[in-house]
Amino acid sequence: MKKWIAQYSRIIQLHFVAGIALLLFSCQSKDKGGDDDDKKVASETPVTVTAVDSSALADYVDLNATSTTLQKNYVKSNANGYIHQVNAQLGHNVSKGQVLFIIKTKEAQAIGNTINVLDTSFKFSGVNKIKASAPGYISQLSHQLGDYVQDGEALAVISDRSSFVFLMQLPYELRQYVKAGQNVGLTLPGGTKIAGTVSSFMPSVDTVAQTQGVVLKINSGQQIPENLVAKARILKASKNNTQSLPKSAILANETQTEFWVMKLINETTAVKVPVKEGIQSGDRVEILSPKFSGKDRIVISGNYGLPDTAKVKIVAQ
């Protein structure tokens, strides 16, 4: 009887040990299955995608243009003497023939009215009037009341308002994009936009910067001060109804000689497609080849470093 009880107890222990082993094996199998699932999920790169857009693109370049007056007239003294009267003020507009200065010669200053007392018919005053030779505004005033000036000395500068222009500094390699009579948009500080027209080209090029001055005339009644720097926009190229993608969709090699995009061929696979770029406008890039359809989906984020054929997971579109 005792022998039978011992055998029965051994059988129960064996069943218990076998059950524990089976349970552990089952848990390990589940853990391995979970790891495989995690690896599968981890191998799928989250990406966002977009479609190719067909619209108009324009490539511009912005250059600096400084306001200035090309014609400046110098008001000069016509005798040696003292400034007896000043009718000019800095920034004021003057008309042609307007008396700006009255100069009393040093001889008249020295002898006063003695000659007229001795001979009333002589009518000597010793006073000379200096008049404006052209209309404009006083941009420089060199002397004031009581100053002694010599014959031919500059008293003031009159800037001719009719010669007011913007002078744009154009890199010579962009000369092909600018023609005489071409319209150029100007943006003033503060955002005000005015229209300009290419009038002429300066005959020389800056030695260091290799830029050529371009004269832009404006048709605006707005009073614009000199030396104001505006932005001039030059159109380099434009195309209508051409396919384009955001810049973030375009990948390139280190030397910027090869370009490609990652295109989805199904819901979870993206492949490398070489492309040829065209003009750029803002954050859009023209795609010259290949021709994509409106249904094609291109990766725009999460695409960096992806291999030729990659497993992906779309998180936004």
C-alpha positions in Angstrom: 0.0 0.0 0.0 2.8 2.4 0.9 4.6 1.6 -2.4 1.4 2.4 -4.4 1.0 5.8 -2.5 4.7 6.7 -3.3 4.2 6.0 -7.0 1.0 8.0 -7.1 2.8 11.0 -5.4 5.7 10.8 -7.9 3.2 10.8 -10.9 1.5 14.0 -9.5 4.9 15.7 -9.1 5.8 14.9 -12.7 2.5 16.3 -13.9 3.0 19.5 -11.9 6.5 20.0 -13.2 5.4 19.4 -16.8 2.6 21.9 -16.3 5.0 24.6 -15.1 7.3 24.0 -18.0 4.5 24.2 -20.5 3.3 27.5 -18.9 6.8 29.0 -19.1 7.2 28.0 -22.7 3.9 29.5 -23.6 4.9 32.8 -22.0 8.2 32.9 -23.8 6.4 32.2 -27.1 4.1 35.2 -26.4 7.0 37.4 -25.5 8.8 36.5 -28.7 5.7 37.1 -30.7 5.4 40.5 -29.1 9.0 41.3 -29.9 8.5 40.4 -33.5 5.4 42.7 -33.6 7.4 45.5 -32.1 10.2 45.0 -34.6 7.7 45.1 -37.4 6.2 48.3 -36.2 9.6 49.8 -35.5 10.7 49.1 -39.1 7.9 51.2 -40.5 9.0 54.9 -40.7 6.2 57.4 -40.0 5.8 59.8 -42.9 3.6 62.5 -44.3 2.7 62.6 -48.0 1.4 65.1 -50.5 0.4 65.1 -54.2 2.0 66.9 -57.1 0.5 70.3 -57.8 0.1 71.9 -61.2 0.1 75.7 -61.1 2.0 78.8 -62.3 5.5 79.3 -61.0 7.7 82.4 -61.2 11.4 82.8 -60.2 12.4 86.2 -58.9 15.5 87.9 -57.6 15.4 90.8 -55.1 18.0 93.6 -55.4 18.6 96.8 -53.6 17.7 100.2 -55.2 18.6 103.5 -53.7 16.7 106.7 -54.3 18.7 109.7 -55.7 18.5 112.7 -57.9 20.7 112.5 -61.0 20.7 116.3 -61.6 22.1 118.6 -59.0 22.6 122.4 -59.6 25.1 124.3 -57.6 24.3 127.9 -56.6 27.6 129.9 -56.6 28.7 133.3 -55.6 29.4 135.8 -58.4 31.6 138.2 -56.3 33.8 138.5 -53.3 31.8 139.8 -50.4 29.5 139.2 -47.5 26.2 137.4 -47.5 23.7 140.2 -46.8 20.5 138.2 -47.1 19.5 134.5 -47.2 16.2 133.4 -48.7 17.0 129.6 -48.9 16.2 126.9 -46.3 17.3 123.3 -46.3 14.7 121.1 -47.8 12.5 123.9 -49.2 11.4 123.9 -52.8 12.5 126.8 -55.0 11.6 127.9 -58.5 13.8 128.9 -61.4 14.9 132.6 -61.1 14.0 132.8 -57.4 16.4 135.1 -55.4 18.2 132.9 -52.9 21.1 135.0 -51.7 22.1 138.7 -51.7 25.8 139.4 -51.5 27.3 142.8 -50.6 30.8 143.2 -52.1 33.7 143.9 -49.7 34.2 147.3 -51.5 30.6 148.3 -50.7 31.0 147.0 -47.2 34.2 149.1 -46.8 33.1 152.5 -48.3 29.4 152.2 -47.5 27.3 154.9 -49.2 30.1 157.5 -49.7 30.1 157.4 -53.5 26.4 158.0 -53.7 26.7 161.0 -51.5 29.5 162.5 -53.6 27.7 161.7 -56.9 23.9 161.0 -56.7 23.8 160.0 -60.4 26.2 157.1 -59.9 23.7 154.9 -57.9 26.3 152.5 -56.6 24.9 149.8 -54.2 27.5 147.0 -54.3 24.8 144.4 -53.8 24.5 141.3 -56.0 21.5 139.0 -56.2 22.1 135.2 -56.6 19.1 133.4 -58.3 18.2 129.7 -58.7 19.2 128.4 -62.1 16.7 125.5 -62.0 13.7 124.4 -60.0 14.0 121.8 -57.2 14.6 121.6 -53.5 17.6 122.8 -51.4 19.5 119.6 -50.5 22.6 121.4 -49.2 23.2 124.8 -47.7 26.9 125.8 -47.2 26.7 129.3 -45.9 24.6 131.5 -43.7 24.0 135.2 -43.1 27.1 137.3 -42.6 29.6 134.8 -44.0 32.4 136.0 -46.3 32.5 134.2 -49.6 34.7 134.3 -52.7 33.8 134.5 -56.3 32.7 131.1 -57.6 32.3 129.5 -54.1 29.3 127.1 -53.7 26.5 128.5 -51.6 23.9 125.8 -51.9 22.9 122.7 -53.9 19.5 122.4 -55.7 18.4 118.8 -56.4 16.2 118.7 -59.5 13.0 116.8 -58.5 12.3 115.9 -62.1 15.5 113.8 -62.2 14.5 111.8 -59.1 15.1 108.0 -59.7 16.0 104.8 -58.0 19.5 103.4 -58.8 19.5 99.6 -58.7 22.7 97.7 -58.3 22.5 94.8 -60.8 25.0 91.9 -60.7 26.3 91.7 -64.2 25.5 88.0 -64.5 21.8 89.0 -64.3 22.1 91.6 -67.1 20.2 89.3 -69.5 17.1 89.5 -67.4 16.8 93.3 -67.5 15.9 95.3 -70.6 15.3 99.0 -71.3 11.7 99.9 -70.8 11.0 96.9 -68.6 8.7 97.3 -65.6 10.2 96.6 -62.2 8.2 96.5 -58.9 9.7 98.4 -56.0 8.9 97.8 -52.3 9.7 100.6 -49.9 10.5 100.1 -46.2 7.1 99.7 -44.5 5.6 97.6 -47.4 4.5 100.4 -49.8 4.8 99.2 -53.4 5.4 101.5 -56.4 6.0 100.8 -60.1 9.3 101.6 -61.8 10.6 101.5 -65.3 14.1 100.7 -66.5 15.3 104.0 -68.0 19.0 103.5 -68.7 22.2 101.7 -67.6 25.3 103.3 -66.1 28.3 103.0 -68.4 30.6 101.4 -65.8 30.7 98.4 -63.5 31.8 98.5 -59.8 35.3 96.9 -59.7 34.8 95.0 -56.5 31.2 94.0 -56.5 30.9 93.6 -60.3 27.5 95.3 -60.3 26.1 97.8 -62.8 23.9 100.7 -61.9 20.4 100.6 -63.5 18.3 103.8 -63.5 14.6 103.2 -62.5 12.2 106.0 -63.1 9.0 106.1 -61.1 5.6 107.6 -61.7 4.5 108.4 -58.2 3.4 111.7 -56.7 4.6 110.5 -53.3 7.5 112.6 -51.8 10.3 110.1 -51.4 13.5 111.2 -49.7 16.9 110.6 -51.1 19.1 107.6 -50.0 16.1 105.4 -49.3 16.8 101.8 -50.0 14.0 99.8 -51.6 13.7 96.2 -52.8 13.5 95.8 -56.6 12.1 92.5 -57.9 13.5 91.1 -61.1 11.6 88.3 -62.9 14.1 85.6 -64.1 11.6 83.0 -65.4 7.9 82.0 -65.3 5.9 79.0 -66.3 2.2 78.3 -66.4 0.5 75.0 -65.4 3.7 73.2 -64.5 4.1 70.4 -61.9 5.8 71.2 -58.7 6.5 69.8 -55.2 7.5 71.4 -51.8 11.2 71.7 -51.3 11.0 69.3 -48.3 10.0 66.5 -50.8 13.3 66.8 -52.7 16.3 64.9 -51.5 19.9 65.3 -52.9 23.4 63.9 -52.6 26.2 65.7 -50.9 27.4 67.4 -54.1 23.9 68.5 -55.1 24.2 66.7 -58.5 21.5 64.1 -58.0 18.0 64.7 -56.9 15.2 62.3 -56.0 11.8 61.9 -54.2 10.3 59.0 -52.3 7.1 57.8 -54.0 4.6 55.5 -52.4 3.7 52.4 -54.5 1.3 51.1 -51.9 0.2 51.9 -48.4 3.4 50.8 -46.7 6.2 50.9 -49.3 8.1 54.0 -50.7 10.6 53.8 -53.5 13.3 56.2 -54.7 12.4 58.1 -57.9 15.1 60.3 -59.5 13.8 63.7 -60.6 15.1 66.7 -62.6 14.5 70.2 -61.1 13.3 73.3 -62.8 12.7 76.8 -61.5 12.1 77.5 -57.8 9.5 79.9 -56.4 9.2 80.3 -52.7 9.0 76.8 -51.1 7.9 75.2 -54.4 10.2 73.4 -56.9 9.3 72.6 -60.5 9.7 69.0 -61.5 10.8 68.7 -65.1 10.9 64.9 -65.2 9.4 62.4 -64.7 5.7 63.3 -65.1 3.7 62.4 -62.1 -0.1 61.9 -62.0 -2.4 63.6 -59.6 -2.9 60.3 -57.7 0.8 59.8 -57.0 1.8 60.3 -53.3 5.1 61.8 -52.5 6.7 61.7 -49.0 7.4 65.2 -47.6 8.5 64.4 -44.1 10.3 61.4 -42.6 11.9 60.9 -46.0 15.5 61.8 -45.0 17.8 58.7 -44.9 15.2 56.3 -46.3 16.7 53.5 -48.5 15.7 52.9 -52.1 12.7 50.7 -51.0 11.5 51.5 -47.5 8.6 50.4 -45.3 6.6 53.4 -44.2 3.5 54.3 -42.2 1.4 57.2 -43.3 0.6 59.5 -40.3 -0.8 62.5 -42.2 -1.7 63.4 -45.8 
